[in-house]
């Protein structure tokens, strides 16, 4: 039969392959739904807007703005396909359409590649193409689809086909087609590492192929250079970001908390058995189903592969591919053998849990952070190459067999059936997860339409309950409630730049804005919220009550919906402007209405130091707009220095250089950055702190019994500065202080006896009752005295409370709580002795053991130092959550230090002014067979007047606290020409102590230029002076940080080159944009050279 079909001109095998692919797509399509969730791209929501965003190196839409963390511009060629799909199909099908196209293209490409290798023998090419589509590795790349992986899958076969054809025949047309496919394959570089892996694999293949063929490397080198040249338009900006900001990504909190877990999940599946089954970490990934319950993403596939017959088939397929690779060497098949180095490289990364690979990887990642990133999630980078090479070997071994046997037709159909049986869930709709097929409510598209008709002021998305860029929505559909889960989708339709958690990890200014804003909202401080809206120039607030927090109704408290609405209703400056349905509301912050992108700041003060990790910007609260000089020679004349701004380091611990924490006290040195001439300003305690802790003692003194109230407040020298003594009547049994009662011991000596502690409001009368009768009211002083300029160093001290905040680990219950989704393989908790000290040792294997400590005596009106002493013997360190008992939100979420010696980590807990208390939740998590063994030695929660310390500052002479003014009316015009290009003309030339600011996050290569009037007209912008201002303009060198996040340039009259009656014309550019232009220029040149090249 097969011999008969070969005589027919129609390629039956290709048609059959396409038919299977189309049927697979049909079975994984749900009409009237969007393919959305996980990592999502939705250019179809507004294609023109998306094109504008990806064409700009500066990513304005990402919160405060950010440099290009991902190769967004690589998406540009794909937009041609998206535009075509959008012309033909409804919006909801466009994303489906692209993935279906890549599914079909992928199998066709591999089919043609193998057919070329096998001299047009089609049966084995068909089996190789079918296996490429229907294997568990491919399923894991499509179960939660993302465009870059689909593009890699879809075009890899074509790329290699035309590369090989060019090497073999040297035809120019093959090189041109290869370049065209390379252009469309660019979108695999959305996360650039995937493209770099592709190019590296191509290099390895071509080098190996040339060596086996014993041919010149000239043509392979031309292919490699061509592939680079046509991608330089995104590679150059991407290299700029990688060179300057890769460290920021590594230290971002989201990344820091997830890197180790991600690596271990990959390592868990890095065993030989899982490798042979093509399984990886997604088999452990959980989703929330539409009933709100947690379940495995790949549960259907897990159950399917647990079937012994399917398991045997899967292992058999893998062994066949290995046999194919071995026979390619034996038969000296150069094109097939050339794939073996790629297979070995992919295998090395995927076998991270197997000896000796695990030993090598462990040594590498312990040597440098770079290798932690390389091995963080190898499956996403190498899995497609892995299944691609195995499909080549799979096809090759079948080609050898089919040439040898007589019953080739039977053999062929047996393997077709085996592959389909092996991939049975794919044809039941589990190739693409059903959870990714969602019915997005029409209210969102109404929101998008409204967005396009209104201003482009920055928008804050609410709630702010989670620091991770992963959001759950729950909305009603005709068939019931539906859950969306992923990185979000709204910013693809919104015109306004949005402050969204998905963007935080890519640029530190976005992450810091979240830290400040979330603190302001959850402390319900309306004044602070409004100040931050001004600081970050936020005009709109989007409150989306479809956002859902998985779990019970208690878990929904952390969303804070009613509290946010009450805050907005109590504000005269925040107005509800539009509501979409019952759950989507847009508010406007009126002071920022129609705010210009460029502002002129007058009477500006300079503030140091800059900071990256803090909850409060006290300088902005004190004086409004300010600048921070970044060049050392400009920092000598700072107006104000707030030494405690950098109290927190990059790991969000207390910086030990800033705070010296001793056994029962701490000291803060306020000498850092002090002015040679000036004063240190110490504010009134009661203006910044609302409550404090006090220890209560009794003592016999001068034949009388007295009670001593010892406030735990900061001091300079005398720790007893605030103490109050209260004489007690003979025979007194109890004393009540601020309505809290303490029993007096029967025997009181001249030694002070501790009887308890209490929380006392600052700056208010404190009622005292003895034996139930109110006798007096006392007031505690709230001024710090004795801190003078000549103190060397000027320090403030604080002591710890007597007892109440120490948690004795030996008293913690021995109850064992398994808190994982699945039952742990092993969990254990025991009390151990470490050099005479008690410690709780937690052990886990492939599971979680948790503890919750209820700290009911901690007032949320007080700020604290949280000190946790732990020891990490193996595996992951403790993960912990300092939880608000009322909202169930983690006000602090972090991990303990991963050290084998006992180590104490110190964290700041700012005041939240809540009505409840805090809980400390500990999680000892183990992933796979790597044991997690951690010891808890000590916990302390120490009162610490954080807001007070933030406000202490040095003030230079003649630099009073005055609020600066911000104006845009001093420009005759301001013009945003593009996302990376702005122009303005100053109306007045008195530039003394003047700064112009641009409302984009600070980046060192935003450049501002004065353009001479003879070269520039505000009404007729000349192309060269606008787009190439560095040719004739004069650069403004004093680039400063405005309000600790934005760009600013200090203007000086002598810089303008204009007279007092002339205008000062300014052009602002983001110069890395020119790297994109350079890349496009080289692309065009490369293409023209190749067109004119001889065969």
SETOR-143572 format. One record per residue (C-alpha): x, y, z. Coordinates in steps of 0.25 Angstrom, whole numbers, plus 5000, padded with zeros to 4 digits. Each point is the difference from the previous one (the first is absolute). Example, Ala and Ser with C-alpha at 12.3 -4.5 7.8 and 13.67 -1.06 7.14 Angstrom:
<vexbas>
504949825031 500650144998 
</vexbas>
This chain:
<vexbas>
500050005000 501150105004 500749974987 498750034992 499950135008 501450044996 499650004986 498950115003 500550144999 499350045012 500949985012 499149915008 500950005012 500050155001 498550014998 499849895011 501050085009 499350134998 498649935002 500549945014 500550145004 498750074996 499249905007 500950025013 499850154999 498549984998 499949915013 500850115008 499150124996 498850055008 499150104991 499750145006 501249995009 501450075001 501349925001 500550075012 500749985013 501449975005 501050084992 499150074990 500250094988 498750074994 500450104989 498649974994 499450095011 500750124994 500949974989 500450144997 500350035014 500849875002 500950034987 500350145006 500449935013 500949894995 500650104990 500550095011 501349955008 499550075012 498849935006 499150115004 498849925003 500749925011 499650085012 501050115002 500749964987 501149904998 501249974991 499749884991 500149885009 499449914990 500350004985 498650064997 500450054986 500349864996 498449994999 500050104988 500049894989 499049925007 499050125000 499949984984 499449865003 499150065012 499550114991 499649904989 499349915010 499350125006 499550044986 499449864998 499549955014 499350065012 500950055011 499849895009 500649904990 501250084996 500949945011 499549864998 500350024985 501450035002 500349885009 499249914990 500950054989 501249975007 499549865004 499849974985 501350074995 500849935011 499649864995 500150044985 501450065002 500549875007 499449924989 500750074989 501350005007 500049855002 499549984986 501250084995 500949915009 499449874996 500050034985 498550034999 499649875007 498750055007 499649895010 501150025010 499950154998 498549995003 500349925013 501150105004 499150124998 498849935007 500949975012 500550145000 498650055002 499549895009 500949985012 500050045014 501150104998 499250084990 498749995008 500750075011 500450124991 498550014995 499249975013 500250145004 500350064987 501050124998 500350064987 501549995001 500049855002 499049974989 500850084990 501249925004 499349874998 499350054987 501250054992 501249925005 499849894989 500050114989 501250075006 500849875000 499549964986 500450124993 501350015007 500449864996 499550034985 500950124999 501249935005 499849884991 499650084987 500450145003 498850064994 499750145003 498549985001 500249905011 500850105008 498950114997 498949915005 500849965012 500250155004 498550024998 499749895009 501050055010 499250145000 498749935003 500749915010 500550135008 498849995009 500649885007 500950115006 498950065008 500949955011 501350014993 500749875006 499149914992 500550074987 501449995005 499949855003 499449984986 501250084993 501049925009 499449874996 500050044985 501550045002 500349865006 499249934989 500750074989 501349985006 499849855002 499449994986 501250074993 501049915007 499349874997 499850054985 501450055000 499550134993 500450145002 499450085011 499850124991 498549974997 499649965014 500750135005 499250084990 498749945006 500450035014 500450144997 498750024992 499249955012 500750105009 499950124990 498549994998 499849995015 500950125004 498850095001 499649935013 501349945004 500750135002 498950065010 500049875007 501549995002 499950145005 499049965011 500749875003 501350085002 499450105009 498949945007 500149855001 500550015015 498750085003 499149894995 500849905008 499850085013 498550034998 499249955011 499149914990 501249944994 500849985013 498849935007 499749914988 501449964994 500449895009 498649945000 500050004984 501449945000 499649885009 498749984993 500849984987 501049915008 498949925005 499749964986 501449994996 500149855002 500249904989 498649945001 499350144999 501050044989 499649884992 498550035002 500350144996 499450055013 500450135007 499550105011 498750034994 499549865005 500150065014 499350134996 498750035006 498850084995 498750055006 498849934993 498750074998 499549955013 501150075007 500849875004 501449974997 500449904990 501249954992 500150074986 500449874994 499149915008 499449934988 501449974994 500549965013 498949895001 500249964986 501549985002 499849925012 499449904992 501049894998 499849974986 500150154996 501350015009 500649884992 499650074987 500650135004 501349945005 500149924987 499950124992 501150065008 500949884998 499750004985 500550144999 501349975007 500249884991 499750094988 501150105005 501049885002 499749954986 500250134994 501550005005 500149854995 499550044986 500850135000 498750084997 500650145001 498750085001 499449915010 501349985008 500150155000 498850015009 500649915011 500850125007 498850085001 499349885006 501149985010 500050155004 498550005002 500149875008 501150065009 499150115004 498749915001 500749905009 500350095011 499649905010 500949894996 501449965003 501050054995 499350124994 499450045013 501450015006 500550084989 498850105001 500150015015 501450044999 499750104989 498850075007 500850015013 501150074993 499250124994 498650064999 500149994984 499949855001 498850015009 499350074989 500549904989 499549885008 498850075006 499049944990 500749924989 498749934995 499550134994 501250024993 500449874995 498849914999 499650034986 501449984995 500049875008 498749954993 500450054987 501349925000 499349885005 499050014989 501150004990 500649875006 498649945001 499850034985 501449954997 499949865007 498649984993 500650034986 501149905003 499049895004 499050034989 501149994989 500349865006 498649935002 498949964990 498850025009 500350155000 498550044999 499649925012 501250055008 499750154996 498649995005 500349935013 500950115003 499050114996 499049935009 501049995012 500450154999 498550035000 499749915012 501250065007 499550144998 498549975002 499750115010 500450104989 498949964992 499050025011 500350145002 501249995009 501150054991 499650145004 499550015014 498550035001 500350105011 500750094990 498750014992 499350115006 498850094998 500550145003 498850095004 499650114991 500150105011 501549994997 499950044986 499150125004 501150045009 501049994989 499150094991 499950105011 501549995002 500350044986 499150125000 500650065013 501450065004 501249915001 500350035015 500749895008 499049905006 500149925012 499349865000 499449965013 500049915009 501450005005 499949875007 501149924994 501550034996 500049904990 499650034985 499049895000 498550035001 498749925002 498750054995 498649945002 498950044992 498649964997 499749934986 498749944995 500549865004 500550045014 501250075006 501350004993 501450015005 501150084992 501449985005 501350064995 500850124998 498850094996 499450064987 499550135003 501250084996 499949954985 498750084999 500250125009 500750124994 500550055013 501449955006 499649915012 500749975013 499849855000 500849895007 500449934987 500950124998 500750015013 501149904999 500550064987 500450145006 500250045014 499350135000 498749924997 500249905011 500350125010 498750074996 499249875004 500750005013 499650145004 498649994994 499649875006 500550055013 499250134999 498749924996 500149895011 500350105011 498850084995 500750135000 499350094990 500950115001 501249914997 499249944988 499850144994 501450045002 500549884993 499050024989 500650144998 501449945001 499849904990 499150084991 498949905000 498750064994 499149885000 499749895010 499449874994 499249925011 499749864994 499149925009 500149884991 501449975006 499949885009 500949945010 499949855000 499549945013 498850025009 499250135003 501150035011 501050014989 499250104992 500350105012 501450034995 499450064987 499550125009 498950054990 499150065010 501250075007 500550064987 498650054996 499850075014 501450064998 499650064987 498650055004 500750075012 500950074990 499750144994 501149974990 499649874994 498749994992 499349884994 500050034985 499449874994 499549875004 499949884991 499049905005 499949975015 501549975002 500950094992 500250145004 500950114995 500450125009 500750124997 501050085009 499650144997 501350075003 500749924989 498950024989 500650034987 501450015006 501150034990 501149904998 501150115001 499950095012 500850125005 500449985015 500350135008 500650025013 500549865000 500849945011 501049894999 499949885009 500949885003 500249895000 499249934989 499449875004 499449874994 499349935011 499250075010 498550025004 500050155002 500550124992 500150105012 500750104992 498850014990 499150015012 500850115006 500350094987 499349954988 500849994987 501549985002 501249964992 501249915003 501350034993 500749874996 501450054996 500950005012 500550144998 498550055000 499749935013 500850095009 499050115000 498749925003 499050085008 499449885008 500649875004 499149895006 501049895005 498949905003 499549994986 500949884997 499749935013 499649884991 500949924990 499749934987 499649885007 499050085008 500849975013 500450115009 501350054996 501049975011 500950124996 498850095003 499449935013 500949945010 499249895007 500549955013 499549895009 499050095007 500150144993 500350074987 500750124995 499850084987 501150094995 499550134994 501350054996 499949944986 500150124990 499950115010 500250144996 501350075004 499150125003 498649985005 499149945010 499449875003 498550005001 499449915010 498550004999 498949995011 499849855002 498550025002 499850064986 500649874993 499749895010 498649975006 500349905011 501249945008 500349885009 500350025014 500649905010 499350015014 500949975013 499750015015 501150035010 500150045015 500750135001 500150105012 499149905008 498950024989 499549914989 500150074987 499649954986 500950044988 499650024986 501149984991 499750044985 500749934990 500450134992 501350044993 501050085008 501450064999 500749975013 499049985011 499149884999 499250055012 499650134993 498649974999 499749925012 498950035009 499949965015 498649995007 499949985015 499149895004 499249995013 500449905010 499349874997 499750034986 499649884992 500050054986 500350114991 499350044987 500750084989 499250044988 498949905004 501049885001 500149945013 501249945007 500149935013 501050045010 500849895007 499849995015 501550015003 500750124993 501450035003 501050104996 500349924987 499150044988 499049894998 499449994986 498549995000 499650014985 500050104988 498950084993 499850084988 499850155003 499650114990 501050114998 499750155003 498849975008 499649995015 500149865005 499049975011 500649925012 499149935010 500549935013 499149895006 498950044990 500050155003 500550104990 501150095008 500750084989 500350014985 501450014995 500750044987 501249944995 501050114993 500149984985 501250084997 501449944997 501150095006 501550005000 500249974986 501050114995 500850034988 501349975006 499749875005 500949904994 499349924995 498650055003 499349885004 498649965006 499849885008 498949915004 499849895010 499249874998 498749975009 500349915012 499349884995 498850004992 500550004986 500949885002 499549874995 500649885007 500149894989 499949895011 498650055003 499549984986 499049894998 500549874995 498849984991 500449974986 499250074988 500149954986 499750124992 500349954986 499049984989 500449855000 500449915012 501550025003 500949884998 500650045014 499850115010 500650005014 500150105011 500949995012 500750075011 501550004999 501250055008 501050094993 501250035010 499050015012 499050084992 498649944996 499650004986 498849954992 500449914989 499149994988 500249894989 499249984988 500249924987 499150024988 499050085008 499850125010 499950015015 499550135006 499850075013 499250125004 500450095012 498850095005 500750135005 498750055006 500750105009 500650084988 499350134997 499950044985 500250145004 501549985003 501149974991 501049895003 501349934997 499749854997 501249925003 500049854996 501249915003 500049884992 501049894995 499849944986 500749865000 499549964986 499050034989 499150135000 500150095011 498850045009 498950084992 499250095010 498850095000 499850115010 498550014999 499050105003 498949925008 498950084995 500250004985 500949875000 501050084991 501549985001 500550145004 501449944999 500249874991 501549954999 500949895002 501149985011 501450004997 500649874993 501249985009 500449885008 500450085012 499050065009 499650144994 499150115004 499250074990 499550145004 498750064993 499250135001 498549995003 499550144998 498750045008 498749974993 499050065010 499149884999 499149955011 500549865001 501449935003 501049924992 500349864997 501349934996 499949894990 501249914997 500149904989 501049904998 499949964986 500749884993 499949984985 500349864994 500949915008 500950115004 499850015016 499750145006 500550005014 500050135007 500150045015 499350115007 500850055011 499450145004 498950104997 499950145005 499150114996 500650135005 499350135001 500750104991 499550144996 500249994985 499250124996 500850095010 501349954995 499650034986 499750145003 501450045007 500850074990 501250104998 499750144995 501050084993 500250155005 499050094993 499149884995 498750015007 498949904998 499250064989 499149934990 500450014985 499150044989 499749924988 499550074987 499849974986 499550134996 501450064999 500149934986 499450064988 499949854995 500349865005 499949894990 500149855001 500449964986 500249865003 500249915012 501550035000 500050144995 499550135006 500150154997 499750135007 500250145000 500250095012 499250125001 501050075010 501550005001 500250035014 500549865003 500650025014 499849885009 499149944989 499849854996 499249944989 499549875002 499549884991 498949915006 500849884996 500849915009 501450045001 501049944991 501450054998 499850014985 498850094999 500850124994 499550154999 500550104991 499950154998 499850034985 500450144995 498850094996 500650014986 499949854998 498649985007 498650054998 498949965010 499050014989 500849934990 500949895006 501249974991 500249854998 501550015003 499950085013 498949915005 500449864996 501550035001 500250115010 501449965004 500550054986 499750155003 499550005014 500750025013 499849895010 499550045014 501149925008 499350015014 499149884999 499349985014 499149915007 498650075003 499249955012 500949875000 499449954987 499950094988 500950074991 500450155002 501050104994 500550125008 500050124991 501050115001 499950134992 501449994994 499749874994 498850044991 500950094991 498850104999 499850145004 499050045011 498950034990 500149874992 499449865003 500749885004 499749884991 500249865005 500049864994 500049885009 500449864994 500249865005 501249974992 500049855000 498950014990 501050034990 500649865002 498749954994 500150104988 501449954999 499649855000 498950034989 501050074992 501049885000 498849914997 499750084987 501450004996 500249855003 498849974992 500450094988 501449935000 499449865000 499150044988 501250054992 500849885004 500449904990 499649865001 
</vexbas>
